[in-house]
Amino acid sequence: MMSLAERMPHTMAFPHALGTGIIVQSAERIDGDRRIDEFIDRYERVLSRFRDGSLASRMRRAEHGGAFTFPDWAGPLFDLYDLLCEATDGAIDPCVGEDLIRLGYDARYSFTLSPGAIPTVADSADTTGMIHATADSADPSRATPGSAGRPDTRSGTLGAIHGRPTWREDVTRTGKRGTTLVTRRPVSLDFGACGKGYLVDLIAAYLAPTSAPPSGGAVAQRATEGVSESTHAPDFVIDAGGDLRISSPTPVTVALEDPSDDSRAVGTASIAAGAFCASAPSRRRWTATTPDERTTVTVHHLLNAIDGLPVDDVAATWVYVSAAGTDASASTGTDRVPHETDDTAAHPDHDALLPYPTALADGLATALFVTDPNTLHARLDELHPELAFECAVLKADRTAVVSGGFPGTLFTA
Protein backbone atom coordinates (compact mmCIF):
# COMPACT_ATOMS: atom_id res chain seq x y z
CA MET A 1 0.00 0.00 0.00
CA MET A 2 1.32 3.42 -0.96
CA SER A 3 2.08 5.88 1.82
CA LEU A 4 0.37 9.27 1.99
CA ALA A 5 3.61 10.94 0.90
CA GLU A 6 3.69 8.72 -2.18
CA ARG A 7 0.04 9.29 -3.02
CA MET A 8 0.28 13.05 -2.43
CA PRO A 9 3.89 14.02 -3.13
CA HIS A 10 3.36 17.78 -3.51
CA THR A 11 3.58 19.80 -0.31
CA MET A 12 2.98 23.41 0.65
CA ALA A 13 3.87 24.52 4.17
CA PHE A 14 2.78 27.64 6.03
CA PRO A 15 4.62 27.18 9.35
CA HIS A 16 3.44 30.35 11.06
CA ALA A 17 -0.24 30.22 10.16
CA LEU A 18 -2.54 30.73 13.16
CA GLY A 19 0.20 29.74 15.59
CA THR A 20 0.04 26.04 14.66
CA GLY A 21 1.09 26.00 11.03
CA ILE A 22 -0.73 24.56 8.03
CA ILE A 23 0.52 21.83 5.69
CA VAL A 24 -1.13 21.06 2.36
CA GLN A 25 -0.35 17.77 0.61
CA SER A 26 -1.76 17.12 -2.84
CA ALA A 27 -1.61 14.59 -5.65
CA GLU A 28 -1.09 17.33 -8.22
CA ARG A 29 1.19 20.32 -8.20
CA ILE A 30 -0.55 23.48 -7.02
CA ASP A 31 1.12 26.76 -7.93
CA GLY A 32 -0.54 28.95 -5.37
CA ASP A 33 1.51 28.95 -2.19
CA ARG A 34 2.28 32.68 -2.36
CA ARG A 35 -1.39 33.59 -2.82
CA ILE A 36 -2.51 31.31 -0.03
CA ASP A 37 0.20 32.74 2.22
CA GLU A 38 -0.96 36.27 1.45
CA PHE A 39 -4.55 35.35 2.26
CA ILE A 40 -3.53 33.72 5.55
CA ASP A 41 -1.83 36.98 6.51
CA ARG A 42 -4.94 38.96 5.54
CA TYR A 43 -7.13 36.53 7.49
CA GLU A 44 -5.07 37.04 10.65
CA ARG A 45 -4.92 40.83 10.19
CA VAL A 46 -8.72 40.83 10.34
CA LEU A 47 -9.61 38.17 12.92
CA SER A 48 -6.67 37.59 15.24
CA ARG A 49 -6.85 39.18 18.68
CA PHE A 50 -3.08 38.63 18.89
CA ARG A 51 -2.44 41.17 16.10
CA ASP A 52 -2.38 44.71 17.43
CA GLY A 53 -3.93 46.33 14.38
CA SER A 54 -6.58 43.72 13.61
CA LEU A 55 -10.28 44.49 13.56
CA ALA A 56 -10.70 42.16 16.52
CA SER A 57 -8.12 44.15 18.51
CA ARG A 58 -9.74 47.45 17.59
CA MET A 59 -13.07 46.21 18.94
CA ARG A 60 -11.51 45.51 22.34
CA ARG A 61 -9.96 49.00 22.50
CA ALA A 62 -13.17 50.81 21.55
CA GLU A 63 -14.25 52.32 24.87
CA HIS A 64 -17.77 53.07 23.68
CA GLY A 65 -18.01 50.39 21.00
CA GLY A 66 -18.72 51.23 17.38
CA ALA A 67 -19.46 49.72 13.98
CA PHE A 68 -16.77 47.41 12.62
CA THR A 69 -17.07 46.19 9.04
CA PHE A 70 -15.45 42.85 8.28
CA PRO A 71 -14.81 41.41 4.80
CA ASP A 72 -17.66 39.49 3.18
CA TRP A 73 -15.83 36.20 3.62
CA ALA A 74 -16.35 36.45 7.40
CA GLY A 75 -20.12 36.11 7.05
CA PRO A 76 -20.36 32.29 7.21
CA LEU A 77 -17.97 32.28 10.17
CA PHE A 78 -20.31 34.60 12.05
CA ASP A 79 -23.26 32.43 10.97
CA LEU A 80 -21.56 29.43 12.53
CA TYR A 81 -21.04 31.25 15.82
CA ASP A 82 -24.71 32.23 15.78
CA LEU A 83 -25.56 28.55 15.45
CA LEU A 84 -23.15 27.30 18.11
CA CYS A 85 -24.21 29.96 20.61
CA GLU A 86 -27.80 28.85 20.16
CA ALA A 87 -27.02 25.12 20.22
CA THR A 88 -25.01 25.39 23.45
CA ASP A 89 -27.20 27.99 25.18
CA GLY A 90 -24.31 30.45 25.23
CA ALA A 91 -21.57 28.09 26.42
CA ILE A 92 -19.76 28.68 23.11
CA ASP A 93 -19.31 32.40 22.53
CA PRO A 94 -16.54 34.29 20.69
CA CYS A 95 -16.71 36.99 23.39
CA VAL A 96 -14.80 34.52 25.57
CA GLY A 97 -11.67 36.35 24.41
CA GLU A 98 -11.95 38.61 27.45
CA ASP A 99 -11.90 35.61 29.78
CA LEU A 100 -8.81 34.20 28.08
CA ILE A 101 -7.05 37.54 28.48
CA ARG A 102 -7.94 37.68 32.18
CA LEU A 103 -6.54 34.17 32.53
CA GLY A 104 -3.22 35.34 31.09
CA TYR A 105 -3.63 34.20 27.49
CA ASP A 106 -3.22 37.68 26.06
CA ALA A 107 -1.41 39.11 23.06
CA ARG A 108 1.83 39.30 25.08
CA TYR A 109 1.43 35.76 26.43
CA SER A 110 1.92 37.23 29.90
CA PHE A 111 0.31 34.20 31.62
CA THR A 112 -0.59 36.52 34.49
CA LEU A 113 -4.03 36.28 36.06
CA SER A 114 -6.00 39.50 36.27
CA PRO A 115 -6.84 40.47 39.86
CA GLY A 116 -9.86 38.50 41.06
CA ALA A 117 -10.16 36.51 37.83
CA ILE A 118 -10.27 33.15 39.61
CA PRO A 119 -11.27 32.68 43.25
CA THR A 120 -8.49 30.88 45.14
CA VAL A 121 -8.07 29.63 48.67
CA ALA A 122 -5.08 28.39 50.58
CA ASP A 123 -6.84 25.70 52.58
CA SER A 124 -6.77 22.58 50.44
CA ALA A 125 -9.36 20.98 52.70
CA ASP A 126 -11.91 23.63 51.80
CA THR A 127 -14.93 22.17 50.05
CA THR A 128 -16.45 25.24 48.43
CA GLY A 129 -15.21 24.17 45.01
CA MET A 130 -12.64 26.96 44.65
CA ILE A 131 -9.34 26.44 42.89
CA HIS A 132 -6.64 25.39 45.33
CA ALA A 133 -3.26 26.81 44.36
CA THR A 134 -0.98 28.99 46.45
CA ALA A 135 2.70 29.68 46.79
CA ASP A 136 2.71 27.33 49.79
CA SER A 137 1.23 24.41 47.86
CA ALA A 138 3.40 21.32 47.57
CA ASP A 139 3.10 21.41 43.79
CA PRO A 140 1.22 24.49 42.55
CA SER A 141 1.68 23.51 38.90
CA ARG A 142 -0.60 20.53 39.43
CA ALA A 143 -3.50 22.58 40.74
CA THR A 144 -6.12 22.91 38.05
CA PRO A 145 -9.59 24.39 37.85
CA GLY A 146 -11.90 21.82 39.31
CA SER A 147 -9.27 20.01 41.41
CA ALA A 148 -11.75 20.30 44.27
CA GLY A 149 -14.78 20.69 42.02
CA ARG A 150 -15.51 23.73 39.88
CA PRO A 151 -14.71 27.08 41.52
CA ASP A 152 -17.38 28.99 43.35
CA THR A 153 -18.87 31.09 40.55
CA ARG A 154 -20.36 33.56 43.01
CA SER A 155 -16.94 35.24 43.15
CA GLY A 156 -14.39 35.96 40.44
CA THR A 157 -14.80 38.11 37.35
CA LEU A 158 -14.99 35.62 34.49
CA GLY A 159 -17.83 34.67 32.20
CA ALA A 160 -21.19 35.98 31.10
CA ILE A 161 -22.53 35.48 34.62
CA HIS A 162 -20.22 38.28 35.81
CA GLY A 163 -21.25 40.73 33.11
CA ARG A 164 -18.75 39.96 30.39
CA PRO A 165 -20.15 40.89 26.95
CA THR A 166 -21.86 38.13 25.00
CA TRP A 167 -22.26 37.52 21.28
CA ARG A 168 -26.04 37.37 21.46
CA GLU A 169 -26.62 40.40 23.69
CA ASP A 170 -23.74 42.79 23.00
CA VAL A 171 -22.89 42.26 19.32
CA THR A 172 -25.36 43.19 16.58
CA ARG A 173 -24.80 42.00 13.02
CA THR A 174 -25.85 44.46 10.33
CA GLY A 175 -25.36 44.89 6.60
CA LYS A 176 -26.51 42.73 3.73
CA ARG A 177 -24.13 39.92 4.69
CA GLY A 178 -24.22 40.53 8.40
CA THR A 179 -20.50 41.33 8.46
CA THR A 180 -20.72 44.72 10.16
CA LEU A 181 -20.59 44.17 13.92
CA VAL A 182 -22.06 46.91 16.11
CA THR A 183 -21.12 47.16 19.77
CA ARG A 184 -21.70 49.64 22.60
CA ARG A 185 -18.72 48.80 24.78
CA PRO A 186 -15.35 47.04 24.39
CA VAL A 187 -15.72 43.46 23.17
CA SER A 188 -12.85 40.99 22.91
CA LEU A 189 -13.58 38.37 20.27
CA ASP A 190 -11.67 35.12 20.04
CA PHE A 191 -12.44 32.96 17.01
CA GLY A 192 -10.38 29.99 18.17
CA ALA A 193 -13.34 27.60 18.35
CA CYS A 194 -13.98 27.67 14.59
CA GLY A 195 -11.45 30.01 13.00
CA LYS A 196 -8.76 27.49 12.16
CA GLY A 197 -11.20 25.07 10.56
CA TYR A 198 -12.81 27.92 8.64
CA LEU A 199 -9.48 28.93 7.14
CA VAL A 200 -8.88 25.31 6.14
CA ASP A 201 -12.19 25.30 4.26
CA LEU A 202 -11.28 28.53 2.45
CA ILE A 203 -7.99 26.98 1.37
CA ALA A 204 -9.84 23.85 0.25
CA ALA A 205 -12.10 26.05 -1.88
CA TYR A 206 -9.00 27.49 -3.51
CA LEU A 207 -7.70 24.02 -4.34
CA ALA A 208 -10.92 22.99 -6.10
CA PRO A 209 -11.03 24.25 -9.71
CA THR A 210 -14.85 24.50 -9.64
CA SER A 211 -14.87 26.87 -6.67
CA ALA A 212 -14.01 30.52 -6.44
CA PRO A 213 -10.70 31.31 -4.69
CA PRO A 214 -10.55 32.60 -1.15
CA SER A 215 -9.65 36.26 -1.30
CA GLY A 216 -10.43 38.17 -4.43
CA GLY A 217 -7.80 40.40 -5.94
CA ALA A 218 -4.72 38.56 -7.13
CA VAL A 219 -6.00 35.25 -5.83
CA ALA A 220 -9.09 35.55 -7.98
CA GLN A 221 -6.85 35.18 -11.01
CA ARG A 222 -6.43 31.52 -10.06
CA ALA A 223 -9.46 30.65 -12.14
CA THR A 224 -7.85 32.04 -15.30
CA GLU A 225 -4.19 31.37 -14.61
CA GLY A 226 -4.97 27.88 -13.38
CA VAL A 227 -3.79 25.61 -10.65
CA SER A 228 -3.62 22.68 -13.04
CA GLU A 229 -5.09 21.75 -16.41
CA SER A 230 -7.31 19.15 -14.73
CA THR A 231 -11.06 19.75 -14.58
CA HIS A 232 -11.42 17.69 -11.41
CA ALA A 233 -10.49 18.63 -7.87
CA PRO A 234 -7.07 17.23 -6.92
CA ASP A 235 -6.72 14.79 -4.05
CA PHE A 236 -5.44 16.67 -1.02
CA VAL A 237 -5.00 16.70 2.72
CA ILE A 238 -4.91 19.99 4.63
CA ASP A 239 -3.55 19.69 8.17
CA ALA A 240 -3.86 22.71 10.46
CA GLY A 241 -2.42 21.53 13.74
CA GLY A 242 -4.55 18.38 13.72
CA ASP A 243 -7.66 19.88 12.11
CA LEU A 244 -7.94 17.99 8.84
CA ARG A 245 -9.77 18.43 5.55
CA ILE A 246 -9.34 15.35 3.36
CA SER A 247 -10.26 14.60 -0.23
CA SER A 248 -8.90 11.21 -1.22
CA PRO A 249 -10.21 8.15 -3.11
CA THR A 250 -8.34 5.99 -0.59
CA PRO A 251 -9.08 6.52 3.10
CA VAL A 252 -6.39 8.20 5.19
CA THR A 253 -5.71 6.68 8.61
CA VAL A 254 -5.56 9.20 11.43
CA ALA A 255 -4.20 8.44 14.89
CA LEU A 256 -6.23 9.72 17.83
CA GLU A 257 -3.66 11.24 20.15
CA ASP A 258 -3.75 10.34 23.82
CA PRO A 259 -4.35 13.71 25.57
CA SER A 260 -2.18 12.64 28.50
CA ASP A 261 0.72 11.30 26.40
CA ASP A 262 1.30 12.68 22.91
CA SER A 263 3.58 9.75 22.05
CA ARG A 264 0.64 7.35 22.23
CA ALA A 265 -2.68 6.91 20.44
CA VAL A 266 -6.00 5.96 22.00
CA GLY A 267 -7.50 4.92 18.68
CA THR A 268 -7.58 5.47 14.93
CA ALA A 269 -9.98 6.89 12.38
CA SER A 270 -10.20 6.38 8.62
CA ILE A 271 -11.24 9.39 6.52
CA ALA A 272 -11.66 9.66 2.73
CA ALA A 273 -13.77 12.76 2.20
CA GLY A 274 -14.62 15.34 4.80
CA ALA A 275 -13.31 17.08 7.87
CA PHE A 276 -11.86 15.56 11.01
CA CYS A 277 -11.02 17.77 13.97
CA ALA A 278 -9.75 17.12 17.47
CA SER A 279 -9.66 19.24 20.59
CA ALA A 280 -7.87 18.74 23.89
CA PRO A 281 -6.60 21.04 26.64
CA SER A 282 -3.18 19.39 26.61
CA ARG A 283 -2.02 21.38 23.58
CA ARG A 284 -2.73 24.84 25.02
CA ARG A 285 -2.19 24.76 28.74
CA TRP A 286 -0.27 27.33 30.75
CA THR A 287 0.70 28.12 34.31
CA ALA A 288 -0.62 31.54 35.30
CA THR A 289 0.26 33.63 38.34
CA THR A 290 -1.44 36.53 40.05
CA PRO A 291 0.27 39.94 39.77
CA ASP A 292 1.65 39.56 43.32
CA GLU A 293 3.03 36.10 42.35
CA ARG A 294 1.43 34.56 45.43
CA THR A 295 -0.97 32.31 43.54
CA THR A 296 -0.20 29.93 40.69
CA VAL A 297 -2.75 27.88 38.79
CA THR A 298 -2.63 25.74 35.66
CA VAL A 299 -5.36 26.62 33.18
CA HIS A 300 -6.20 25.88 29.56
CA HIS A 301 -8.03 27.49 26.65
CA LEU A 302 -11.22 25.41 26.53
CA LEU A 303 -13.62 27.52 28.56
CA ASN A 304 -17.30 27.44 29.28
CA ALA A 305 -18.30 30.93 28.18
CA ILE A 306 -21.06 31.11 30.78
CA ASP A 307 -18.77 31.02 33.83
CA GLY A 308 -15.52 31.67 31.93
CA LEU A 309 -13.72 28.72 33.52
CA PRO A 310 -11.69 25.91 31.93
CA VAL A 311 -13.66 22.69 31.52
CA ASP A 312 -12.29 19.87 33.65
CA ASP A 313 -14.43 16.78 32.95
CA VAL A 314 -13.55 16.20 29.27
CA ALA A 315 -10.07 15.12 28.16
CA ALA A 316 -10.41 15.11 24.37
CA THR A 317 -12.95 15.20 21.54
CA TRP A 318 -12.90 14.14 17.90
CA VAL A 319 -15.50 15.16 15.31
CA TYR A 320 -16.08 14.00 11.74
CA VAL A 321 -18.21 15.95 9.26
CA SER A 322 -18.73 14.56 5.79
CA ALA A 323 -17.96 16.72 2.78
CA ALA A 324 -20.58 14.92 0.67
CA GLY A 325 -22.59 17.44 -1.25
CA THR A 326 -20.51 20.39 -0.12
CA ASP A 327 -19.12 22.87 -2.60
CA ALA A 328 -17.87 26.26 -1.54
CA SER A 329 -19.74 27.84 -4.42
CA ALA A 330 -22.87 25.70 -4.28
CA SER A 331 -25.15 27.50 -1.86
CA THR A 332 -25.19 31.01 -3.25
CA GLY A 333 -22.96 30.89 -6.31
CA THR A 334 -19.24 31.62 -6.45
CA ASP A 335 -19.66 34.65 -4.20
CA ARG A 336 -19.84 32.34 -1.19
CA VAL A 337 -16.06 32.48 -0.78
CA PRO A 338 -14.13 35.60 0.21
CA HIS A 339 -14.12 38.90 -1.62
CA GLU A 340 -12.95 42.31 -0.52
CA THR A 341 -16.33 44.09 -0.71
CA ASP A 342 -18.70 44.13 2.23
CA ASP A 343 -22.25 44.72 1.03
CA THR A 344 -22.80 43.04 -2.32
CA ALA A 345 -25.08 40.10 -1.49
CA ALA A 346 -27.99 39.08 0.66
CA HIS A 347 -27.30 38.02 4.23
CA PRO A 348 -26.58 34.26 4.02
CA ASP A 349 -28.93 31.77 5.63
CA HIS A 350 -27.88 28.56 7.36
CA ASP A 351 -27.48 26.75 4.03
CA ALA A 352 -24.39 28.88 3.58
CA LEU A 353 -22.70 26.75 6.27
CA LEU A 354 -22.78 23.56 4.19
CA PRO A 355 -19.53 24.30 2.32
CA TYR A 356 -17.58 24.59 5.58
CA PRO A 357 -17.29 21.11 7.12
CA THR A 358 -13.96 21.79 8.81
CA ALA A 359 -15.22 24.93 10.50
CA LEU A 360 -18.24 22.99 11.72
CA ALA A 361 -16.14 20.04 12.95
CA ASP A 362 -13.72 22.44 14.64
CA GLY A 363 -16.52 24.27 16.42
CA LEU A 364 -18.32 21.10 17.46
CA ALA A 365 -15.10 19.61 18.84
CA THR A 366 -15.01 22.60 21.19
CA ALA A 367 -18.74 22.53 21.87
CA LEU A 368 -18.50 18.94 23.10
CA PHE A 369 -16.46 20.19 26.04
CA VAL A 370 -19.42 22.20 27.28
CA THR A 371 -22.43 20.25 25.98
CA ASP A 372 -23.43 16.60 26.25
CA PRO A 373 -23.01 14.92 22.82
CA ASN A 374 -26.61 13.67 22.70
CA THR A 375 -27.91 17.09 23.66
CA LEU A 376 -25.70 18.80 21.09
CA HIS A 377 -26.80 16.39 18.36
CA ALA A 378 -30.46 16.98 19.19
CA ARG A 379 -30.05 20.76 19.27
CA LEU A 380 -28.18 20.84 15.98
CA ASP A 381 -30.77 18.58 14.37
CA GLU A 382 -33.48 20.96 15.57
CA LEU A 383 -31.71 24.11 14.40
CA HIS A 384 -30.08 22.84 11.21
CA PRO A 385 -30.85 19.19 10.34
CA GLU A 386 -28.63 19.30 7.24
CA LEU A 387 -25.52 19.62 9.41
CA ALA A 388 -24.78 16.08 10.62
CA PHE A 389 -21.72 14.98 12.56
CA GLU A 390 -20.14 11.96 14.22
CA CYS A 391 -18.00 12.17 17.32
CA ALA A 392 -15.98 10.51 20.06
CA VAL A 393 -15.59 12.06 23.50
CA LEU A 394 -12.95 10.92 25.98
CA LYS A 395 -13.86 11.89 29.52
CA ALA A 396 -11.37 12.88 32.19
CA ASP A 397 -11.97 9.53 33.92
CA ARG A 398 -10.95 7.75 30.67
CA THR A 399 -14.46 6.57 29.84
CA ALA A 400 -15.65 7.35 26.33
CA VAL A 401 -18.79 8.17 24.37
CA VAL A 402 -18.72 7.26 20.67
CA SER A 403 -21.48 7.93 18.15
CA GLY A 404 -22.74 5.09 15.98
CA GLY A 405 -21.35 6.40 12.71
CA PHE A 406 -17.95 7.54 13.98
CA PRO A 407 -15.38 6.47 11.35
CA GLY A 408 -12.90 5.11 13.84
CA THR A 409 -12.22 2.95 16.86
CA LEU A 410 -10.99 3.70 20.35
CA PHE A 411 -8.68 1.14 21.88
CA THR A 412 -10.08 -0.70 24.89
CA ALA A 413 -6.72 -1.34 26.58
Buried (B, 14 or more C-beta within 10 A) or exposed (E): EEEBEEBBEBEBBBEEBBEBEBBBBBBBEBEBEEBBBBBBBBBBBBBBBBBEEBBBBEBBEBEEBBEBBBBBBBBBBBBBBBBBBBBBBBBBBBBBBBBBBBBBBBBEEBBBBBEBBBBBBEEBEEEEBBBBBBEEBEEBEEBBBBBBEBBBBEEBBBBBBBEBBBBBEBBBBBBBBBBBBBBEEBBBBBBBBBBBBBBBBBBBBBBBBBBBBBBBBEBBEBBEEEBBEEEEBBBBBBBBBBBBBBBBEEEBEBEBBBBBEEEEBBBBBBBBBBBBBBBBBBBBBBBBBBEEEEBBBBBBBBBBBBBBBBBBEBBBBBBBBBBEEBBBBBBBEBBBBBBEEBEEBEBBEBBBBBBBBBBBBBBBBBBBBBBEBEEBBEBBEEBBEEBBBBBBBBEBEEEBBBBEEBBBBBEEE
